[in-house]
Amino acid sequence: MTNETPQRVEVGAERPSRNLDAADEGFETPPSSAPQPTDHAGPELSVATPLDVPGQPRLDLDRALEAILFIADEPQSVVHLAAAVARPVAEVRASIARLKADYDGDGPSGEPRTDTAGDGSEARGIRRGFELREVGGGWRFYVRAEYDALVADFVITQSSTKLSQAALETLSVIAYKQPISRSQVASIRAVNVDSVVRTLLGRGLVTEVSTDPETGAILYGTTDLLLTNLGINSLDELPHISPLLDDGQEGFDLDHR
């Protein structure tokens, strides 16, 4: 018998590659009733980090996709998501189906429900106030339709700041003359518009659309958010500008708008 103290083998730790004789090393043979590792049946639900660096934690596929979709501001295609988590498209598609069922309350959940009155539906999952919806060839989180009015009122009360008169005038020029540069807008308004354009960019009402091939100046145009706020489908629905000007079309060459 050796006097060496047996080393503790932690659960999940990698075992030595060579076989050790229990008697020679001072270990007692474990009784047959000792718990044995359990093999979990079912599909693999974890995804290695894209770099697959040894020692790095493994991420649950469903939660990894959930985290990406949580911060995405545009619909994400299945192929794009699969590339982000380095997993096959089929696995990502199945994971999205599980997430959608979870948010819709179609899957089991151990969380308490507050939207039922003891009607026996507690065994089902909680139907969330948001949903995972496929739009435009991709997936994105959206507020459920029944909560649209509530959320809209909340957003309006939280975003009470309005555009200044200067911002409204600059936005109008860009809307009617796009694509247009800052210097062209400044020429029409006869004032510097740099700070105003930055404000409109920050609000998401205008965006950079192209570059002037001769001067290299950035050209700006309006975004879909402006159409949404105005309640129109396209810029063609903007009112004609000529009747609103004292001298007709001066400064505007798109009278059909």
C-alpha positions as CSV (number, residue, x, y, z in Angstrom):
1,M,0.0,0.0,0.0
2,T,1.3,3.4,-0.9
3,N,1.1,6.3,1.5
4,E,0.1,8.8,-1.2
5,T,-3.2,10.5,-0.6
6,P,-5.8,9.7,-3.3
7,Q,-6.6,12.6,-5.6
8,R,-10.2,13.9,-5.7
9,V,-11.7,13.4,-9.1
10,E,-14.3,16.2,-9.7
11,V,-17.5,15.6,-11.6
12,G,-17.0,16.5,-15.2
13,A,-13.2,16.6,-15.0
14,E,-11.2,14.8,-17.6
15,R,-9.9,11.4,-16.4
16,P,-6.3,10.2,-16.9
17,S,-5.8,8.4,-20.2
18,R,-4.1,5.3,-18.6
19,N,-5.9,2.7,-16.5
20,L,-5.0,2.7,-12.8
21,D,-5.2,-0.3,-10.6
22,A,-7.4,0.7,-7.7
23,A,-5.6,-1.5,-5.2
24,D,-2.1,-0.2,-6.1
25,E,-3.2,3.4,-5.9
26,G,-5.1,3.2,-2.7
27,F,-8.6,3.6,-4.2
28,E,-11.4,1.3,-3.1
29,T,-13.5,-0.2,-5.7
30,P,-16.8,1.7,-5.8
31,P,-19.9,-0.3,-4.8
32,S,-22.2,-1.4,-7.6
33,S,-25.0,0.8,-6.2
34,A,-23.0,4.0,-6.8
35,P,-24.8,6.4,-9.2
36,Q,-23.7,6.0,-12.8
37,P,-23.6,8.8,-15.4
38,T,-27.0,9.1,-17.1
39,D,-27.1,9.3,-20.9
40,H,-29.6,12.0,-21.9
41,A,-31.5,11.1,-25.0
42,G,-32.7,13.7,-27.5
43,P,-31.1,16.3,-29.8
44,E,-28.1,18.3,-28.9
45,L,-29.2,21.7,-27.6
46,S,-25.8,23.3,-27.0
47,V,-23.6,25.1,-29.4
48,A,-19.9,25.7,-29.1
49,T,-18.5,29.2,-29.4
50,P,-17.8,30.0,-33.1
51,L,-14.1,29.9,-32.4
52,D,-14.4,26.6,-30.5
53,V,-11.6,27.5,-28.2
54,P,-10.8,24.8,-25.6
55,G,-11.9,25.9,-22.1
56,Q,-14.6,28.3,-23.4
57,P,-18.1,27.8,-22.2
58,R,-20.7,26.1,-24.4
59,L,-23.8,28.1,-25.2
60,D,-27.3,26.8,-25.3
61,L,-28.5,27.1,-28.9
62,D,-32.0,28.4,-28.0
63,R,-30.7,31.0,-25.6
64,A,-28.0,32.0,-28.0
65,L,-30.5,32.8,-30.8
66,E,-32.7,34.5,-28.3
67,A,-29.9,36.8,-27.3
68,I,-29.1,37.7,-30.9
69,L,-32.8,38.3,-31.8
70,F,-33.2,40.4,-28.7
71,I,-30.8,43.1,-29.9
72,A,-31.5,42.8,-33.6
73,D,-33.3,45.8,-35.1
74,E,-34.0,44.1,-38.4
75,P,-35.5,40.7,-39.3
76,Q,-32.7,38.0,-39.3
77,S,-32.8,35.2,-41.8
78,V,-32.2,31.6,-40.7
79,V,-29.1,31.4,-42.8
80,H,-27.7,34.6,-41.1
81,L,-28.5,33.2,-37.7
82,A,-26.9,29.9,-38.5
83,A,-23.7,31.6,-39.5
84,A,-23.7,33.7,-36.3
85,V,-23.9,30.6,-34.0
86,A,-22.0,28.2,-36.3
87,R,-24.7,25.6,-36.5
88,P,-26.6,23.9,-39.3
89,V,-29.6,25.7,-40.8
90,A,-31.8,22.7,-39.8
91,E,-30.9,23.0,-36.2
92,V,-31.4,26.8,-36.1
93,R,-34.8,26.4,-37.8
94,A,-35.9,23.8,-35.2
95,S,-34.6,26.1,-32.4
96,I,-36.7,29.0,-33.7
97,A,-39.7,26.7,-33.8
98,R,-39.1,25.9,-30.1
99,L,-38.7,29.6,-29.2
100,K,-41.9,30.6,-31.1
101,A,-43.9,27.8,-29.3
102,D,-42.4,28.9,-25.9
103,Y,-43.4,32.6,-26.5
104,D,-46.9,31.6,-27.8
105,G,-47.5,29.5,-24.6
106,D,-47.7,26.3,-26.5
107,G,-44.9,24.6,-24.6
108,P,-44.9,23.5,-20.9
109,S,-43.7,26.0,-18.3
110,G,-43.2,25.9,-14.6
111,E,-43.7,29.6,-14.2
112,P,-46.9,30.9,-12.5
113,R,-49.6,32.4,-14.7
114,T,-51.3,35.7,-14.1
115,D,-53.6,35.6,-17.1
116,T,-55.8,32.6,-16.1
117,A,-58.2,32.0,-13.3
118,G,-57.6,28.4,-12.4
119,D,-59.1,27.0,-15.6
120,G,-56.6,24.2,-15.7
121,S,-54.4,25.8,-18.3
122,E,-51.6,26.4,-15.8
123,A,-49.8,23.4,-17.2
124,R,-49.2,25.2,-20.4
125,G,-46.5,27.9,-20.9
126,I,-47.0,31.6,-20.5
127,R,-48.2,33.4,-23.6
128,R,-45.8,36.3,-23.7
129,G,-46.6,39.9,-24.5
130,F,-44.2,39.7,-27.5
131,E,-43.9,37.2,-30.3
132,L,-41.3,35.9,-32.7
133,R,-42.6,36.7,-36.1
134,E,-41.3,35.9,-39.6
135,V,-41.4,39.0,-41.8
136,G,-39.5,39.9,-45.0
137,G,-37.6,36.6,-45.1
138,G,-36.4,36.9,-41.5
139,W,-37.3,36.6,-37.8
140,R,-37.7,39.4,-35.3
141,F,-39.4,40.1,-32.0
142,Y,-42.7,42.1,-32.2
143,V,-45.3,43.3,-29.6
144,R,-48.4,41.2,-29.8
145,A,-51.3,42.9,-31.6
146,E,-53.5,43.1,-28.5
147,Y,-50.8,45.2,-26.7
148,D,-50.1,47.6,-29.6
149,A,-52.3,50.4,-28.3
150,L,-50.9,50.1,-24.8
151,V,-47.3,50.2,-26.0
152,A,-48.0,53.0,-28.5
153,D,-49.4,55.2,-25.7
154,F,-46.4,54.4,-23.5
155,V,-44.0,55.3,-26.3
156,I,-45.8,58.6,-27.0
157,T,-45.7,59.6,-23.3
158,Q,-42.1,58.7,-23.0
159,S,-41.1,60.5,-26.2
160,S,-42.8,63.8,-25.9
161,T,-40.1,65.8,-27.5
162,K,-41.1,67.2,-30.9
163,L,-39.0,68.3,-33.8
164,S,-38.1,72.0,-33.9
165,Q,-39.3,74.2,-36.7
166,A,-35.8,74.1,-38.2
167,A,-35.8,70.3,-38.1
168,L,-39.3,70.2,-39.8
169,E,-38.2,72.6,-42.5
170,T,-35.0,70.6,-43.2
171,L,-36.9,67.3,-43.2
172,S,-39.3,68.7,-45.7
173,V,-36.5,69.8,-48.0
174,I,-34.9,66.4,-47.9
175,A,-38.2,64.6,-48.4
176,Y,-39.0,66.6,-51.6
177,K,-35.5,66.9,-53.0
178,Q,-33.9,63.6,-52.1
179,P,-31.2,62.5,-52.7
180,I,-29.7,65.8,-51.5
181,S,-26.5,66.9,-49.8
182,R,-26.2,69.1,-46.7
183,S,-24.8,72.0,-48.7
184,Q,-27.8,71.9,-51.0
185,V,-30.2,71.9,-48.1
186,A,-28.3,74.8,-46.6
187,S,-28.5,76.7,-49.9
188,I,-32.3,76.3,-50.0
189,R,-32.8,77.2,-46.3
190,A,-30.0,79.8,-46.3
191,V,-28.7,78.6,-42.9
192,N,-26.3,76.0,-41.7
193,V,-28.1,72.6,-41.3
194,D,-25.3,70.3,-40.0
195,S,-26.7,70.0,-36.4
196,V,-30.3,69.7,-37.7
197,V,-29.3,66.8,-40.1
198,R,-27.5,65.0,-37.2
199,T,-30.7,65.3,-35.2
200,L,-32.8,63.8,-38.0
201,L,-30.2,61.0,-38.5
202,G,-30.4,60.3,-34.7
203,R,-34.2,60.1,-34.9
204,G,-34.0,57.7,-37.8
205,L,-36.0,59.9,-40.1
206,V,-33.3,60.4,-42.7
207,T,-30.3,58.3,-43.8
208,E,-27.3,58.4,-46.0
209,V,-28.3,57.0,-49.4
210,S,-25.4,57.6,-51.8
211,T,-22.5,59.9,-52.6
212,D,-22.3,62.6,-55.2
213,P,-19.9,61.3,-57.9
214,E,-18.5,64.7,-58.6
215,T,-18.0,66.3,-55.2
216,G,-18.0,63.2,-53.0
217,A,-20.6,64.8,-50.7
218,I,-23.0,62.5,-48.8
219,L,-26.5,62.5,-50.2
220,Y,-29.4,62.1,-47.8
221,G,-32.9,60.7,-48.1
222,T,-35.9,59.9,-45.9
223,T,-36.5,56.5,-44.3
224,D,-39.5,54.2,-44.0
225,L,-40.0,55.6,-40.4
226,L,-41.0,58.9,-41.9
227,L,-43.6,57.2,-44.0
228,T,-44.9,55.3,-40.9
229,N,-45.1,58.5,-38.9
230,L,-47.0,60.3,-41.7
231,G,-49.3,57.4,-42.3
232,I,-48.5,57.1,-46.0
233,N,-47.1,54.2,-48.2
234,S,-44.8,56.2,-50.4
235,L,-43.4,59.6,-51.1
236,D,-45.7,60.0,-54.0
237,E,-48.5,60.6,-51.5
238,L,-46.8,63.8,-50.2
239,P,-48.9,66.9,-51.0
240,H,-47.9,69.0,-54.0
241,I,-45.5,71.7,-52.9
242,S,-46.3,74.4,-55.6
243,P,-49.6,75.6,-54.0
244,L,-47.8,76.1,-50.7
245,L,-45.1,78.5,-52.1
246,D,-45.6,82.2,-52.9
247,D,-43.6,82.0,-56.1
248,G,-44.6,78.6,-57.3
249,Q,-41.8,76.0,-57.8
250,E,-38.7,78.0,-56.8
251,G,-36.1,75.7,-55.3
252,F,-38.2,72.6,-56.1
253,D,-38.1,70.8,-59.4
254,L,-40.5,67.9,-58.5
255,D,-43.9,69.5,-58.8
256,H,-45.6,66.1,-59.2
257,R,-45.1,65.4,-55.4
